[in-house]
Amino acid sequence: MPTIISTINVNGVRAAAGKGMLAWLASTEADIVCLQETRATDEQTRAALAPALADGWWLTHAEPESKGRAGVGILSRREPKAARIGFGSNEFGASGRYVEADFDDVTAASVYVHSGDAGTPRQDEKYRFMAELGAYLTSRTGEFVVSGDWNIAPSELDIKNWKGNLKSAGFLPEERAWIQELLAAGYADVVRSLHPGVEGPYSWWSYRGRAFDNDSGWRIDYQLARGDLAARAKQAVVERAAAYDQRWSDHAPVTVQYR
């Protein structure tokens, strides 16, 4: 049975719902949509997505303990068999950065990795999160896909201005090495697998300057799959808005169709 999974950092679910997210949900063919940065409580998220929920979407949400930060969710066409918030971390269990849900043929997870800031305590926190998440992900088996905003561009192909960001959070050697460790552990970056050797396709563009118009972006939103699911990835697209004023987030949905 084909499965279509999309991932999108909504940059605030209440704002996104008012700018075009609800229309996108009404038109998408995705079976599962992984959300990051809802920046809202469960109640606020359900209120913002009320029209979509009335249309039949099922919401699994991990609200953040810090008001206005993080928050991840999974929208699905059918109710999951089970769902879990967090991955057993004492430090990050209530941070609203990880949620997963079991369906008949796949377990899907939504993750929001810290943005970080090189050489600061924020970057140290990011590294602690990465260490715990990495240990958990490498222990997973079966048909599993974790989608989200990783806040790491894995290679030079994944960031337009890579030379100018060699010392920037999101493109540090330690961060890129961590992604390579996950790939070596059996995960496949299915978007890159389906778009080998090309720049991008980028999924995030700064609101500053003309980054979007010049396609000066970063590929930091992607899906890592393992098991037979990775080999079943058939098509991957970044749903980039046709114009700057049609964006409802500074990220674009990244959608993968699995056979």
Secondary structure, DSSP 8 states (H G I E B T S, - for coil): --EEEEEEE-SSHHHHIIIIIHHHHHH---SEEEEE---S-HHHHHHHTHHHHHTT-EEEEE--SSTTS--EEEEESS--SEEEESSS-TTTTTSS-EEEEE-SS-EEEEEE-----TTSHHHHHHHHHHHHHHHHHHH--SSEEEEEE-----SGGGBTT-GGGTTSTTS-HHHHHHHHHHHHTT-EEHHHHHSTTSS----B--SSTTTTTTT--B--EEEEEETHHHHTEEEEEE---SSGGG-SSSB--EEEEE-
